[in-house]
Amino acid sequence: MKMQDKKIVLVTGAGSGVGRAVALMLLRHGYTVVLAGRRAEALDETARLGGDASGRAVVAPTDVTQPGSVDALFETIGRSLGRLDVVFNNAGMAGPGVLFEDVTFEQWNTVFALNVTGAFLVAQGAFRMMKDQSPQGGRIINNGSISATTPRINSAPYTASKHAITGLTKSLSLDGRKYNIACGQIDIGNALTDMSAYSLVGAPQASGHTIVEPTMSVDHVGEAVLYMAGLPLNANVQFMTLLATAMPFIGRG
């Protein structure tokens, strides 16, 4: 039996986009994958798409913004699987895409509730489980964004939330050392999903122009997370930036 056959991975936001692509990649390579997300039918579809590996997919409908729902998720993992080796902390949403002065309090709070509070609650649940299990330890991979370092225009809620993820990643890396918990972050640019489909019709630029931006297959993200997940715990990818080669990022302004 290969090592990954024994590994349990939790993927949040597994019902679509990056989360689905990563979950399917991990299933194809022998991991048991807990599929978490708000829409049970979308999670069921991810499991179905796993084909022959669908028996290693555990569907766990979860609202990561709610502490009780996250607690129930980890109780299910502990009861059904006994341990947790890797988390892909992925659930998130884009911002409203409006002028900064027009962002509402509710829009700001909605983005932060999912992108930051949800990531915190999942990471905390993972910490508690990984700290207490035997053998001790595990790995948390946070989904940042290239907006974790470089904003687009009219993106203050999303950009601020992803900057917060970078701080969370650094804190988890430090606080996890004594428990053999590694934490890294993948910052993704223009992987083609429903969330990034705007790139195909034109994305607003800081110059005031709108351009069609290059994209890349979301499967490349799955391959990157697969690599990060497969490392031994004495090695860590702290930050990885994966983007469509010619997209506006380096030097955009």
Order of alpha helices (4+ residues) and beta strands (2+ residues): beta-alpha-beta-alpha-beta-alpha-beta-alpha-alpha-beta-alpha-beta-alpha-beta-beta-alpha-beta
